[in-house]
Structures are given as structure tokens and as C-alpha cells.
Amino acid sequence: MSVVLSEHLPLLATAPDGIQKLRGLILELAVRGKLVPQDPKDEPASELLKRIAKDHKKLALIQESSEDSDSRFALANGWEWVRFGDVAQHNSGKTLDKGRNTGEARRYITTSNLYWGRFDLSSVREMLIRSEELERCTARKNDLLICEGGEAGRAAVWESDEEVCFQNHVHRARFYAGINPYYAYRIFQRLDISGEVNQFRKGVGISNLSGKSLASIPFPLPPLAEQHRIVAKVDELMALCDRLEAEQTDAEAAHTRLAEALLGTLTQSTDAADLAANWQRLAEHFDTLFTTESSLDALKQTILQLAVMGKLVPQDPNDEPASELLMRIRKSRNFRRKASEVNFGEIELDQPNLPDSWIWTVVDQVADDDENSITDGPFGANLKTEHYVDVPGYRVIRLQNIGQMQFRGKHQAYITEQRFTALSKHQVFAGDLVVAGLVDEEQGIRCCLLPEDIGPAVVKADCYRFSVHNQVSVSFALIFLNAPLSSSFATAHHHGMTLTRIGLGNFRKLPFPLPPLTEQHRIVAKVDELMALCDRLKADLAESRTRQARLSATLIESALEAA
């Protein structure tokens, strides 16, 4: 690797996808003859080709032609361009046909056993193979095995002294004249990283690499001695990449643990003075703690958690207590909808202590008076994917529209006016909250506000409409339903074996920490301020990574041009 690249190795490694780009650069330099020095004493590849041509009646040397010149480059002295089929005998293996196969039961490998540079033999099947078929479908030590299907072109060298059979979706390549199979493996790895292997894959969706296509792949052939030097140097540098990757992973994990621990001190603060002291300690290391998207996401979650625990803004003794607010909300229902009574005995959840001016209630107690203020989508049979139409107008709000704190508008689905009318009970309106009834294991509850331009719309199954009472800040309710506190409540009371569903009944009973109305507004303003700060930090991080990616790309390009 060049001196310039060695000097900038930390920058290249930490750039977006930097280590993968480094791997690609190493392989690119290797196959161009620029990774190790040439030795004028080495027998040139042309002599090697003469022996192959004599022993195996192969033409070997590629002639100049317009059809393949675009994918090739100038080679070092002593190298030659050949095609893969000229330097290796290759064929695919035995087809599994239980009705027709005869012979002895023998172990065989498939594409599911073949990975880049290794084999997974934890699950190896058997098929009947006759003795006269063995030569064609048996791999022995130093054969290169290549996937014909699946991730076509994926390859590994068979290193075991024990021979093994292979099936028809695997190619076996056995090289002539002592050509190093590990060098050939690196050729395929380079084709994969660069994307050039796609020129030889056929098929849409599931691709395959036919024997004819495999044989046609241009193959830069160095002298034998140089092949061994290249393999040794690539192995050394790839091991370095592995170490860098492991160090990055360890550093990122340690960084995440540190950020989580320090953020945890905020939520564990006993009072405003304790919180202020903990926040000050955090602020002193802000630039080093919040340098990744995950750490900024964790900071956002902590802000939301502090907000709904009454720790984000100070309480004002002049505020009307939330108990008075809740009494007014209940009185407004005297002649309207009666909400579920608060019964924490049946909820059995560990609720944190709230400020004296706050009160615990449940979601249903802070909903609007409309009987459909909390409702789910229609039963699955009443609204299916085949009911969707292409004409915009009557919108269906689905799980993919509900992000944390934001509506995802690009996932659009529509139904006819007739079907919309039939599902009017499930209608939602601008300013409503919509909640995902499926709890995400990583993100928790997802809830967003419907935008003003949503138009006529209904919610689909596993989505809930939540129309907040006009005496409660809808923005505060949005904050609570995206905070870790609500997610911990929801996951404690859910149903479903594979997917965590809140269930509409449990959603109605979800404990809701209600602050005084004036404090709700102060909380919302502070959350908006801090979320804007997090978004600016994220934007700065993205811009920095873009600059870093451009710089690393320029360095790599310069290295290739110099090569």
C-alpha cells in the first residue's frame, strides 16, 4: 500500500464504509500488480501459459478486442491477460434427484455451505452418487468452489485433506500448472466488491453464473512466484482490516455504553438540583459523547423520558394542579362519553414518582369526548391490500406511515369513496394522533401527529386513532407516547407470541402522567428546542461524514491513478 495511504489509514478506516473500501483498494492494487514489487528473476506468466497450452491444448492468452477492453487495465511487466476458462478445469456438480439418483450415499455441499473464504459444515446432507460420477463432482484440497446460484460468484478454497462431493449449483475449479487458488479467490472477491461480477451473472431476482460465463471472466495472471507474494500480502492487510473493524466495533460498543450510562444519570436524578449537576457533567463532554447517530437517538429518548417524568422543566407553584385539570375533563363528560375509570390495581405497573402538581391517569381519561376518539382500524377482512386503488383521494393510514414523532407521508394507499363511507367509524382527522399497535422491540411505541393536509382518511388494522381532549396538549401526549416510559408500560401489558401488540383495551388503560396544562406547554417548548439541537447535530454529523467520504474517495482514486 502506498505511503500516502498508510499515512491516511485512520481517516480511510473511519470514513463511511471505510474498511470495506480499504478492502476493495487492497484487492484492486493486488490484481493490478501494484501491491507487491515485481522480481525480474520471476518466470513471466507467458512461459506459464505456454506450458498450459502445451499440456492442456489451451489458447490461454486473451487477444485485444473491443468487447472486453473496457473492463481491463494495464498490467505489470511479466503479467498476462487470460480468461478463467483457460487456466482452470471447471464444472458444476451432481443434480439431486431422489427419484433417479443411484449409488452410494455420500456427503455433499451446496451453496448454503459455501461462504466467502470459508465453509459451514454444521449441516451437510447426503445424496446417492455412483462411483463413475465421483471424479466430476468431488472437490479435493486446493480446489476453488464457486457459487453458481444464490450469491453467484461467492467462492472459497477447499482446504481439507478429506474430499467432498458438491451439487450442481456449485462450480469446482481445478487450476493448471500450479496456479495459486487463493490468488484466484481474491480475483472473485475483487469482482464482487467492485460490482463487476454482475456483468457475468444472468437472471432477474435470483442470479446465476453459468459455466460459459465463468469461463469468459478476464483473469489477470501474474508469475507464479508473485502470486504467492500477493496472497501473503493480501492476507496480511485483510487481517489488519479485520483488526481495525474489531477495534471500531469495540470502540462503538464502549461509546454506546458510556453514553447510555451518563444519560441514565439524568433520568435517575432525584430533584432539579441533582439534574442540573448531572446535566452540567454531561455538557462538559458533549462533543465526545454525541458523535454518532445512535448516541443522538439515545439523547432524544432521554429528553422525552425526562419530559414525562417532570424533570425537564421546573415546576411553578402558581400552576393549577393537574388534579383540578382532570376534574374539569371528567365533568365535561357528564352528558357525553364516559371514559374508563382509573384502576391501577389491575394495571400492576411500576410507575415512577411524579411532581406533586402532577397526577397519574390513563390514556382513556385524556381522550376527546367523541365515542370514536380512541379507535382501531377495521377488521382485516374489511380492508385488504386488494381494496387499494391508484386514484388519490381517500387515504389509508398504515403502520409504515407511523414514525416516532413524525408522519411518514411517502407510503401512500387509497380506497374508493364507497369503501371509505362504509369504514367511516375508523376515520381519522388532521391533528389526531395515530399510534402503531405493534410495539417495535428497538424503538418502542411509535406515534405521530396527522398533518393538516391529510384529507379524508381511515386507519388500518393495528393502527389506533387517539383524539386528545381539548384541555390537554396534543403535543405533550405525542411526547409521552414516544417516550421510553410509555413503551415500558406497553410491553409489560401486551398480547401476541411473535409480535408485541398493545391491544386497544390495554392502550386505553395505558398509565398517563398528567402535568398542569401550563407546564405541558413549557415542556413542549423545551422538547422542541432540544430536539432541534439534536437534529442540527445530526445534520452536522451527516455533512462531516459526506466530506470524509469524499476525501477518502479522492485518496483511493489518487492511489489507483498512481498505481
C-alpha positions in Angstrom: 0.0 0.0 0.0 1.3 3.5 -0.9 3.0 5.7 1.8 0.2 8.3 1.3 -2.5 5.8 2.0 -0.6 4.4 5.0 -0.4 8.0 6.4 -4.2 8.4 6.0 -5.2 4.9 7.1 -7.2 6.2 10.2 -9.1 8.6 8.0 -9.9 5.9 5.4 -10.9 3.4 8.0 -13.3 5.7 9.8 -15.0 7.1 6.7 -18.5 5.7 5.9 -17.9 2.1 4.7 -14.2 2.9 5.0 -12.9 -0.5 5.9 -14.9 -2.1 3.0 -13.4 0.5 0.7 -10.0 -0.3 2.0 -10.6 -4.0 1.3 -11.6 -3.1 -2.2 -8.5 -0.9 -2.7 -6.2 -3.7 -1.4 -7.7 -6.2 -3.9 -7.6 -3.6 -6.7 -3.9 -2.9 -6.2 -3.3 -6.7 -5.9 -4.8 -7.6 -9.3 -3.1 -4.7 -11.0 0.4 -5.8 -9.8 0.8 -2.8 -7.6 0.6 -4.4 -4.1 4.0 -6.1 -4.1 7.1 -5.4 -6.1 7.9 -7.4 -9.2 11.0 -9.5 -9.3 12.8 -9.6 -12.7 14.0 -13.1 -11.8 10.4 -14.5 -11.8 9.4 -16.6 -14.7 6.9 -14.5 -16.7 3.3 -15.6 -17.0 3.8 -16.0 -20.7 6.0 -19.1 -20.0 3.4 -20.4 -17.7 0.8 -20.1 -20.4 3.0 -21.9 -22.9 3.1 -24.9 -20.6 -0.7 -24.8 -20.1 -1.2 -24.5 -23.8 1.1 -27.5 -24.4 -0.3 -29.7 -21.7 -4.0 -28.8 -22.0 -4.3 -27.5 -25.6 -5.5 -24.1 -24.3 -5.1 -20.8 -26.2 -4.8 -19.0 -22.9 -3.7 -15.5 -24.0 -6.6 -13.0 -24.5 -6.4 -11.1 -27.7 -7.3 -7.4 -27.8 -10.9 -6.9 -28.6 -13.4 -4.1 -28.1 -15.9 -6.3 -26.2 -13.7 -6.7 -23.1 -11.2 -3.9 -23.2 -13.5 -1.6 -21.1 -13.2 -3.9 -18.1 -9.4 -4.3 -18.3 -6.4 -2.3 -17.3 -2.7 -2.2 -18.0 -0.8 -5.0 -16.3 2.6 -5.0 -14.7 5.6 -6.5 -16.5 5.6 -10.3 -16.6 1.8 -10.5 -16.3 -0.7 -11.6 -19.0 -4.5 -11.3 -19.5 -6.2 -14.7 -19.8 -9.7 -16.0 -19.4 -10.7 -18.0 -16.4 -11.6 -21.0 -18.5 -8.1 -21.1 -19.9 -6.3 -21.6 -16.6 -8.7 -24.0 -14.8 -10.7 -27.1 -15.5 -14.2 -26.3 -14.1 -17.6 -27.9 -14.0 -20.7 -27.9 -11.8 -21.6 -30.9 -9.7 -24.3 -33.5 -9.2 -28.0 -32.8 -9.5 -30.1 -34.0 -6.6 -32.9 -36.2 -8.0 -34.2 -38.6 -5.3 -36.3 -40.5 -7.9 -33.4 -41.2 -10.3 -30.2 -41.0 -8.3 -28.5 -44.3 -7.6 -25.3 -45.3 -6.0 -23.8 -44.9 -2.5 -25.0 -42.2 -0.1 -22.3 -39.5 0.1 -22.0 -36.2 1.8 -22.2 -33.2 -0.5 -22.1 -29.4 -0.1 -24.5 -26.8 -1.6 -24.4 -23.1 -1.9 -25.8 -22.9 1.7 -22.5 -24.4 2.9 -20.3 -22.1 0.8 -19.4 -18.6 2.1 -16.8 -16.1 1.2 -13.5 -17.7 2.1 -15.0 -20.5 4.3 -17.4 -23.4 4.6 -20.1 -24.1 7.1 -20.3 -27.8 7.5 -22.6 -27.9 10.5 -25.4 -29.2 8.3 -24.3 -31.4 5.4 -26.7 -33.6 3.5 -26.3 -36.8 1.6 -27.3 -38.0 -1.9 -26.8 -41.2 -3.9 -23.8 -40.9 -6.2 -22.3 -43.6 -8.3 -18.5 -44.3 -8.3 -18.2 -43.3 -12.0 -19.6 -39.9 -11.2 -17.2 -39.1 -8.4 -14.4 -37.6 -10.5 -16.7 -34.9 -11.9 -18.5 -34.0 -8.6 -15.7 -34.3 -6.0 -13.6 -31.5 -4.6 -10.2 -32.1 -3.2 -7.7 -29.9 -1.4 -6.9 -26.6 -3.1 -9.9 -26.7 -5.4 -11.7 -23.4 -5.7 -15.5 -23.8 -5.2 -17.7 -21.1 -6.6 -21.5 -20.5 -6.2 -23.4 -20.9 -9.5 -26.6 -19.7 -7.8 -27.6 -17.7 -4.7 -24.9 -15.1 -4.5 -23.4 -16.1 -7.7 -19.6 -15.9 -7.7 -19.2 -16.4 -4.0 -16.1 -18.5 -3.5 -13.8 -20.4 -1.1 -10.8 -22.7 -1.4 -11.4 -26.3 -0.1 -8.6 -26.7 2.4 -9.4 -30.1 3.9 -7.4 -33.3 3.1 -10.8 -35.1 3.1 -12.6 -34.9 -0.3 -16.2 -33.9 -0.5 -18.9 -34.0 -3.2 -20.7 -30.9 -4.4 -24.1 -30.4 -6.2 -25.0 -28.7 -9.4 -25.3 -25.2 -8.1 -21.6 -25.2 -7.2 -18.7 -24.9 -9.7 -15.4 -26.6 -9.0 -12.3 -25.0 -10.4 -9.0 -27.0 -10.5 -6.1 -24.9 -11.7 -3.4 -25.8 -14.2 0.3 -25.5 -13.8 0.2 -24.8 -10.0 -1.7 -21.5 -10.3 -2.4 -20.4 -6.7 -6.2 -21.0 -5.9 -6.0 -18.3 -3.1 -5.0 -15.8 -5.7 -8.0 -16.8 -7.8 -10.2 -16.5 -4.8 -9.1 -12.9 -4.3 -9.9 -12.2 -8.0 -13.5 -13.2 -7.3 -13.6 -11.2 -4.1 -12.4 -8.2 -6.0 -15.1 -8.7 -8.8 -17.7 -8.8 -6.0 -16.7 -5.7 -4.2 -16.3 -3.7 -7.4 -19.6 -5.0 -8.7 -18.0 -6.2 -12.0 -19.3 -9.8 -11.3 -22.7 -8.5 -12.3 -21.5 -8.5 -15.9 -21.3 -12.3 -15.8 -24.4 -13.0 -13.7 -27.6 -13.9 -15.5 -31.2 -13.8 -14.4 -33.5 -11.3 -12.7 -34.0 -11.6 -8.9 -32.2 -14.9 -8.4 -29.0 -14.7 -10.4 -26.8 -17.5 -11.7 -23.2 -17.8 -13.0 -23.2 -20.3 -15.8 -20.1 -22.4 -16.8 -19.9 -20.4 -20.0 -19.9 -17.1 -18.2 -17.5 -18.3 -15.6 -15.0 -19.4 -18.4 -15.3 -15.9 -20.0 -14.2 -13.9 -17.0 -11.0 -11.9 -17.7 -8.2 -13.1 -15.4 -5.0 -11.0 -14.7 -2.3 -13.7 -14.4 1.0 -12.9 -12.6 4.1 -15.0 -12.5 3.7 -17.9 -10.1 6.1 -16.6 -7.5 4.4 -13.2 -7.5 1.0 -14.9 -7.0 2.3 -16.3 -3.7 3.7 -12.9 -2.6 0.4 -11.3 -3.5 -1.6 -13.8 -1.5 0.6 -13.4 1.6 0.4 -9.6 1.4 -3.4 -9.6 0.9 -3.8 -11.9 3.8 -1.7 -9.6 6.0 -3.6 -6.5 5.0 -7.0 -8.2 5.3 -6.1 -9.3 8.8 -5.2 -5.6 9.5 -8.7 -4.6 8.2 -10.2 -7.3 10.5 -8.4 -5.8 13.5 -9.4 -2.3 12.6 -13.0 -3.4 12.2 -12.9 -5.2 15.6 -11.4 -2.2 17.2 -14.1 0.1 15.7 -16.8 -2.3 16.9 -15.4 -2.4 20.4 -15.0 1.4 20.5 -18.5 1.9 19.3 -19.9 -0.5 21.9 -17.9 1.2 24.6 -19.0 4.6 23.4 -22.6 3.4 23.4 -22.3 2.0 26.9 -20.7 5.2 28.2 -23.4 7.5 26.6 -26.2 5.3 28.0 -24.7 5.3 31.5 -24.2 9.1 31.6 -27.7 9.6 30.1 -29.1 7.3 32.7 -27.8 9.6 35.5 -30.2 12.3 34.2 -33.3 10.1 34.5 -32.2 8.9 37.9 -31.8 12.4 39.2 -33.7 12.9 42.5 -34.6 16.6 42.1 -33.9 19.7 39.9 -30.6 20.5 41.6 -29.4 16.9 41.1 -30.5 17.0 37.4 -28.7 20.3 36.9 -25.5 18.9 38.3 -25.7 15.8 36.2 -26.5 17.7 33.1 -23.5 20.0 33.7 -21.2 17.0 33.9 -22.7 15.7 30.6 -22.4 19.1 28.9 -18.7 19.1 29.6 -18.2 16.1 27.4 -21.0 16.8 24.8 -18.6 16.9 21.8 -17.1 13.5 22.5 -20.2 11.7 23.7 -22.7 12.6 21.0 -20.7 11.8 17.8 -22.9 9.0 16.4 -26.5 8.7 15.2 -27.2 6.1 17.8 -25.9 8.3 20.7 -28.0 11.2 19.4 -31.1 8.9 19.2 -30.4 7.9 22.8 -30.2 11.6 23.8 -33.5 12.2 22.1 -35.1 9.3 24.1 -33.6 10.7 27.3 -35.1 14.1 26.6 -38.5 12.5 26.1 -38.2 10.5 29.3 -37.2 13.5 31.4 -40.1 15.4 29.9 -42.8 12.9 31.0 -41.2 12.4 34.4 -41.5 16.0 35.3 -37.7 16.6 35.3 -37.2 18.6 32.1 -38.6 22.0 33.3 -39.1 23.4 36.8 -42.5 23.3 38.4 -44.3 26.6 39.1 -46.2 26.6 42.4 -48.7 29.1 40.8 -49.8 26.5 38.2 -53.2 25.0 38.6 -52.6 21.3 39.8 -53.3 18.6 37.3 -55.9 17.1 39.7 -58.1 20.2 39.0 -57.5 19.8 35.3 -58.5 16.2 35.4 -61.7 17.1 37.3 -62.7 19.5 34.6 -62.1 16.9 31.9 -64.3 14.4 33.7 -67.1 17.0 34.3 -67.1 17.7 30.5 -68.2 14.1 30.1 -71.3 14.2 32.3 -73.6 14.1 29.4 -71.3 12.6 26.8 -68.9 9.7 26.6 -67.9 8.1 29.9 -64.2 7.2 30.0 -62.7 4.1 31.6 -62.2 4.5 35.3 -58.6 4.6 36.6 -57.9 1.3 38.3 -54.2 1.0 38.9 -54.8 -2.2 40.9 -55.4 -4.1 37.7 -52.6 -2.5 35.8 -49.9 -3.6 38.2 -47.1 -1.4 36.8 -44.2 0.3 38.4 -44.9 4.0 38.0 -42.2 6.5 38.8 -42.9 9.2 41.3 -44.3 12.4 39.8 -44.0 16.0 41.0 -46.7 17.0 43.5 -48.6 19.1 41.0 -48.9 16.1 38.5 -51.3 13.2 38.7 -51.4 9.7 37.2 -54.4 8.9 35.0 -54.9 6.7 31.9 -55.0 7.5 28.2 -58.7 7.0 28.0 -59.2 9.8 30.6 -57.4 12.4 28.5 -59.2 11.5 25.2 -61.8 13.6 23.5 -65.5 13.2 24.2 -66.3 11.7 20.8 -67.2 8.0 21.1 -64.6 7.2 18.4 -61.9 9.3 20.0 -59.9 6.1 20.6 -60.5 3.5 17.9 -58.6 1.0 15.9 -58.7 0.0 12.2 -61.3 -2.2 10.7 -61.1 -6.0 10.9 -58.6 -7.3 8.4 -61.3 -8.8 6.1 -62.9 -5.4 5.7 -59.8 -3.7 4.4 -57.3 -5.7 2.4 -54.5 -4.8 0.1 -56.5 -5.7 -2.9 -59.0 -3.0 -2.0 -56.4 -0.3 -2.7 -56.9 1.9 -5.8 -54.5 4.1 -7.7 -56.6 7.2 -7.7 -55.6 9.6 -4.8 -58.3 10.8 -2.5 -59.4 8.6 0.4 -56.3 7.7 2.3 -55.4 4.6 4.4 -53.1 5.2 7.3 -50.9 2.1 7.8 -48.1 1.1 10.1 -45.4 2.2 7.7 -46.8 5.8 7.9 -46.2 6.0 11.6 -42.7 7.1 12.6 -41.5 8.2 16.0 -42.8 11.8 16.4 -43.3 12.2 12.7 -45.7 11.1 10.0 -44.2 9.3 7.0 -46.1 10.5 4.0 -44.4 8.7 1.2 -46.2 5.3 1.8 -49.5 6.1 0.2 -52.5 3.9 -0.2 -56.1 4.8 -1.2 -59.6 3.3 -1.3 -62.8 4.2 -3.1 -65.3 6.7 -1.7 -67.8 3.9 -1.3 -65.4 1.8 0.8 -64.4 4.9 2.8 -68.0 5.6 3.7 -68.5 2.0 4.9 -65.5 2.4 7.2 -66.4 5.9 8.5 -66.2 4.6 12.1 -62.5 4.3 11.6 -62.0 7.8 10.2 -59.1 9.9 11.4 -58.6 13.7 11.0 -55.8 16.3 10.9 -54.5 16.9 14.4 -55.3 13.3 15.6 -52.5 11.2 17.0 -52.1 7.8 15.3 -50.4 5.0 17.2 -48.8 1.8 16.0 -50.5 -1.1 17.7 -47.4 -3.2 17.2 -44.6 -2.3 19.5 -41.1 -2.1 17.9 -38.5 -4.0 20.0 -35.9 -1.3 19.5 -38.0 1.9 19.1 -40.9 1.0 21.4 -44.2 2.7 20.8 -44.5 4.8 17.6 -46.9 7.7 17.5 -47.2 10.7 15.2 -49.5 13.6 14.5 -51.6 13.6 11.3 -50.7 16.7 9.2 -53.2 19.4 8.2 -53.3 18.3 4.5 -54.1 14.6 5.2 -57.6 14.8 3.7 -60.2 12.1 4.3 -58.6 9.1 5.8 -59.1 5.9 7.8 -56.7 3.8 9.9 -55.8 0.3 9.0 -55.8 -2.7 11.5 -53.0 -2.4 14.1 -53.2 1.4 14.0 -55.1 3.4 16.6 -56.7 6.8 16.4 -56.2 8.9 19.5 -58.1 12.2 19.6 -56.8 14.2 22.6 -59.1 16.2 24.8 -59.0 20.0 24.2 -57.9 20.5 27.8 -54.7 18.5 27.2 -51.8 19.5 24.9 -51.8 17.1 22.0 -48.0 17.8 21.7 -47.4 16.6 25.2 -49.4 13.5 24.6 -47.3 12.9 21.5 -44.1 13.3 23.6 -45.4 10.7 26.2 -46.4 8.2 23.6 -42.9 8.2 22.1 -41.1 8.2 25.4 -39.5 5.0 26.9 -41.9 5.3 29.8 -44.9 4.5 27.7 -43.1 1.7 25.8 -42.2 0.0 29.1 -45.9 0.1 30.1 -47.0 -1.2 26.8 -44.5 -4.1 26.6 -45.5 -5.1 30.2 -49.1 -5.5 29.1 -49.3 -6.9 25.6 -50.5 -10.0 23.8 -49.2 -12.0 20.9 -46.5 -14.6 20.6 -44.2 -13.3 17.9 -45.3 -9.6 17.6 -45.8 -7.4 20.6 -49.3 -6.0 20.3 -50.6 -3.4 22.8 -54.3 -4.3 22.2 -56.8 -1.5 22.1 -58.1 -2.3 25.6 -54.6 -2.1 27.1 -53.9 1.1 25.2 -56.9 2.7 26.7 -55.6 1.8 30.2 -52.0 2.9 29.5 -50.9 5.0 32.5 -50.6 8.7 31.6 -48.6 11.2 33.7 -50.6 14.4 33.5 -48.9 17.7 34.3 -50.6 21.1 34.8 -51.7 22.5 31.5 -49.3 25.5 31.7 -46.4 23.1 32.5 -47.4 20.9 29.5 -46.8 23.9 27.2 -43.4 24.7 28.9 -42.4 21.0 28.4 -43.4 21.0 24.7 -41.4 24.2 24.1 -38.3 22.8 25.8 -38.6 19.5 24.0 -38.9 21.3 20.7 -35.8 23.3 21.5 -33.7 20.3 22.4 -34.9 18.2 19.5 -33.9 20.9 17.1 -30.5 20.9 18.7 -30.3 17.1 18.2 -31.4 17.5 14.6 -28.7 20.1 14.0 -26.1 17.8 15.5 -27.3 15.0 13.2 -27.1 17.3 10.2 -23.6 18.3 11.1 -22.6 14.7 11.6 -24.1 13.8 8.1 -22.2 16.7 6.5 -19.0 15.7 8.2 -19.4 12.1 7.0 -20.1 13.3 3.5 -16.9 15.4 3.5 -14.9 12.5 4.9 -16.3 10.1 2.3 -15.4 12.5 -0.5 -11.9 12.9 0.9 -11.4 9.1 1.3 -12.7 8.5 -2.3 -10.2 11.1 -3.6 -7.3 9.4 -1.7 -8.3 6.0 -3.1 -8.7 7.4 -6.6 -5.3 9.0 -6.4 -3.7 5.8 -5.2 -5.2 3.9 -8.2 -4.1 6.6 -10.6 -0.6 6.5 -9.1 -0.6 2.7 -9.5 
